[in-house]
Amino acid sequence: MTDNNKQHETQQLTDYTEARNKMNHSMMEDAQRIEGAGPPQKTDFRTLPKPLRIFGYCVMALLAAMLVFGVMTGFMD
């Protein structure tokens, strides 16, 4: 009952070397190697703590409100 397609739990399921080679930032290569974090990845904001997400939403809402206020006062001249 051996299945050759199965991988051991310590083996990677996907090969990340191709993705690493696609993003070649020569200026950041040394820093990435030192940090051991690999290539830059997109941030998943859904994984951030809830208070931090709420703070971010409030900041974005304030920026949008200031933009609308600025446009409205510009037309009132």
Phi, psi and omega in degrees: 000043177264134179246118183287343180280342180285148177246152177290153184297341179270354180269147178290145178276331180232160180263113184269358182291327178294316179295323180293323180287332180293321182263087183255098176254098187297329180288333183261357187300315181295315181296320179294322180292320180294316181289331181074018184269348182083195183289159178299143180235155177289145180276132175264103186290343178290342181269355179287156177299148185301316179299324179291321177295318179297318177300316179297318178296321179295318179297316179296321179294320178295320177296318178295319179295320178295323178296314179297316179298318179295320178293319181294318180289334177292327179280345183276354181291000000 
